[in-house]
Amino acid sequence: MSDQLWCADIIRSNHQAQTYRLSGDLQYALTIDEAGQRHLLHGLIVVPLAPYIFSKPRGTKEDVLPPYGVGYVNRVYQIDQPAAGQLTPTRSQFIDYKYWPNETRKSVSIYLQHDYSWLNKKQIDADIAYWQGQDSHRPVPVNRLWVLVSKYRIHRHLKRIAAYRKRH
């Protein structure tokens, strides 16, 4: 096992840049073939919009996963394992830059939406519309409804994390 992990600088549809650690599946793939970075670079990837709760707090609903959205991969690189271990991991679903700008939003959405909840699927679809609009030079403004929904879901999730930490 390498003492470095793969990470990415990802821009979210709210223009916020964040560094994520790539998922375990992507770590494995890039360790086998470093040239695979070219598929990720400028691609779209599913990312959590808030931190994970790594165990289910007692007395909470089953839904302890953060809300998900789609970000644009700006840079892929390796950093030392201790530093990378502190970063939030991405999901494994991504789509190469060769495909996402040219495919229909529906086909890209179907590919990236995986088996997420209805709200996550809607957020992913709204983010894809935003990124495809940016790439086509016909910018689509961020969907304000989904901005509000995401802010609420992120806030709710952060409250769950705070309650969990308070009890443990």
C-alpha positions as CSV (number, residue, x, y, z in Angstrom):
1,M,0.0,0.0,0.0
2,S,1.3,3.4,-0.9
3,D,1.9,6.0,1.8
4,Q,0.1,8.5,-0.5
5,L,-3.5,8.8,-1.5
6,W,-5.2,10.3,-4.5
7,C,-7.0,13.5,-4.0
8,A,-8.8,16.1,-6.2
9,D,-9.6,19.7,-6.2
10,I,-13.2,19.9,-7.1
11,I,-15.4,22.9,-7.9
12,R,-19.0,22.6,-6.8
13,S,-21.9,24.3,-8.6
14,N,-22.0,27.0,-5.9
15,H,-18.4,28.0,-7.1
16,Q,-16.9,26.6,-3.9
17,A,-13.6,24.8,-4.4
18,Q,-12.9,21.9,-2.1
19,T,-10.3,19.2,-1.8
20,Y,-11.6,15.7,-1.5
21,R,-9.9,12.3,-1.1
22,L,-11.0,10.0,-4.0
23,S,-13.1,7.0,-3.1
24,G,-11.5,3.6,-2.4
25,D,-12.5,2.3,-5.9
26,L,-10.8,5.3,-7.6
27,Q,-7.7,4.9,-5.3
28,Y,-7.3,1.3,-6.5
29,A,-7.8,2.2,-10.1
30,L,-5.3,5.1,-10.1
31,T,-2.8,3.1,-8.1
32,I,-2.9,0.4,-10.9
33,D,-2.9,3.0,-13.7
34,E,-1.8,6.5,-12.9
35,A,-2.5,7.6,-16.5
36,G,-6.2,7.1,-15.5
37,Q,-6.1,10.6,-14.1
38,R,-6.8,11.9,-17.6
39,H,-10.3,10.4,-17.3
40,L,-11.0,12.2,-14.1
41,L,-9.5,15.6,-15.0
42,H,-12.2,18.0,-16.1
43,G,-14.8,15.3,-15.5
44,L,-17.8,15.4,-13.3
45,I,-17.9,13.4,-10.1
46,V,-20.5,12.8,-7.3
47,V,-19.4,14.4,-4.1
48,P,-20.9,14.7,-0.6
49,L,-22.0,18.3,0.1
50,A,-21.4,17.8,3.9
51,P,-19.2,15.5,6.0
52,Y,-20.1,11.9,6.6
53,I,-21.3,10.5,9.9
54,F,-19.2,7.3,10.0
55,S,-21.5,5.5,12.4
56,K,-25.3,5.6,12.9
57,P,-26.1,7.7,15.9
58,R,-28.7,6.1,18.2
59,G,-32.1,7.6,18.0
60,T,-31.7,9.0,14.5
61,K,-33.4,8.0,11.3
62,E,-31.7,5.6,8.9
63,D,-30.8,8.5,6.6
64,V,-27.5,9.6,8.0
65,L,-25.7,10.0,4.7
66,P,-25.0,13.6,3.6
67,P,-26.6,15.2,0.6
68,Y,-24.8,14.6,-2.7
69,G,-24.2,16.8,-5.7
70,V,-21.9,16.9,-8.7
71,G,-18.6,18.7,-8.9
72,Y,-16.1,19.5,-11.6
73,V,-12.6,17.9,-11.2
74,N,-10.1,20.7,-11.5
75,R,-6.9,18.8,-10.4
76,V,-5.9,15.3,-9.4
77,Y,-2.8,14.6,-7.3
78,Q,-1.4,12.5,-4.5
79,I,-0.7,13.6,-0.9
80,D,0.5,11.9,2.2
81,Q,-1.9,9.4,3.8
82,P,-2.3,11.2,7.2
83,A,-3.3,14.5,5.5
84,A,-5.5,12.7,2.9
85,G,-7.2,10.7,5.6
86,Q,-8.7,13.9,7.1
87,L,-10.4,14.8,3.8
88,T,-14.0,13.8,2.9
89,P,-14.0,11.0,0.3
90,T,-15.8,11.4,-3.0
91,R,-18.2,8.8,-4.4
92,S,-17.1,6.5,-7.2
93,Q,-19.5,7.8,-9.9
94,F,-17.8,10.1,-12.3
95,I,-18.0,10.8,-16.0
96,D,-15.1,11.7,-18.3
97,Y,-14.9,15.1,-20.0
98,K,-15.1,13.4,-23.4
99,Y,-18.7,12.5,-22.7
100,W,-20.5,14.8,-20.2
101,P,-20.5,18.0,-22.4
102,N,-21.8,16.2,-25.5
103,E,-24.4,13.7,-24.0
104,T,-27.9,14.7,-23.1
105,R,-28.5,15.8,-19.5
106,K,-30.7,12.8,-19.1
107,S,-28.1,10.2,-20.1
108,V,-25.4,11.9,-17.9
109,S,-27.9,12.0,-15.0
110,I,-28.9,8.4,-15.3
111,Y,-25.2,7.4,-15.2
112,L,-24.3,9.6,-12.2
113,Q,-27.5,9.2,-10.2
114,H,-26.7,5.6,-9.3
115,D,-29.1,4.4,-6.5
116,Y,-29.3,7.7,-4.6
117,S,-32.5,9.1,-2.9
118,W,-34.9,11.2,-4.9
119,L,-33.6,14.4,-3.4
120,N,-30.0,13.5,-4.3
121,K,-31.0,12.6,-7.8
122,K,-32.7,15.9,-8.2
123,Q,-29.7,17.8,-6.9
124,I,-27.4,15.8,-9.2
125,D,-29.6,16.6,-12.2
126,A,-29.6,20.3,-11.3
127,D,-25.8,20.3,-11.0
128,I,-25.4,18.5,-14.4
129,A,-27.6,21.1,-16.0
130,Y,-25.4,23.8,-14.5
131,W,-22.1,22.2,-15.6
132,Q,-23.4,21.5,-19.2
133,G,-24.5,25.1,-19.5
134,Q,-21.1,26.4,-18.4
135,D,-19.4,24.2,-20.9
136,S,-21.6,25.2,-23.8
137,H,-21.0,28.9,-23.1
138,R,-24.7,29.3,-22.6
139,P,-24.4,29.5,-18.8
140,V,-27.4,28.2,-16.9
141,P,-27.8,29.9,-13.5
142,V,-27.7,27.7,-10.5
143,N,-31.2,26.5,-9.8
144,R,-32.2,28.6,-6.8
145,L,-34.8,26.1,-5.6
146,W,-32.1,23.4,-5.3
147,V,-29.7,25.9,-3.7
148,L,-32.2,26.4,-0.9
149,V,-33.0,22.7,-0.7
150,S,-29.3,21.8,-0.5
151,K,-28.6,24.5,2.1
152,Y,-31.4,23.1,4.2
153,R,-30.3,19.5,3.8
154,I,-26.6,20.4,4.6
155,H,-27.7,22.4,7.7
156,R,-29.9,19.4,8.9
157,H,-27.0,17.0,8.3
158,L,-24.5,19.3,10.2
159,K,-27.0,19.4,13.1
160,R,-27.0,15.6,13.1
161,I,-23.2,15.5,13.2
162,A,-23.1,18.0,16.1
163,A,-25.7,15.9,18.1
164,Y,-23.7,12.8,17.4
165,R,-20.5,14.4,18.6
166,K,-22.2,15.8,21.7
167,R,-23.4,12.3,22.7
168,H,-20.0,10.6,22.0
